[in-house]
Amino acid sequence: MSPCAMQYQGRDSSAYTPRCQYDGSFEELQCAEDVCFCVEGNGAIIPRTSVLLSNGRPNCTATQPGKNF
């Protein structure tokens, strides 16, 4: 079972529900209530990417390690 699927199944009802891709990896954009943020491939939140939904959504493509800008 993929890490995303395990986190999805083992989540606490007070925690956010991770969004997984068909291959089991984490979607790079995750949202919890009124905040969206970017995550790494292992689901770890990328620092300084949290954005209130009322202010839009973060650009996760620009925050991924190893991507050329």
Sequence and secondary structure as in RCSB ss.txt:
>XXXX:A:sequence
MSPCAMQYQGRDSSAYTPRCQYDGSFEELQCAEDVCFCVEGNGAIIPRTSVLLSNGRPNCTATQPGKNF
>XXXX:A:secstr
  HHHHHHHT  TTS    B TTS B SEEEETTEEEEB TTS B TT  EEGGG    GGGGSTT   
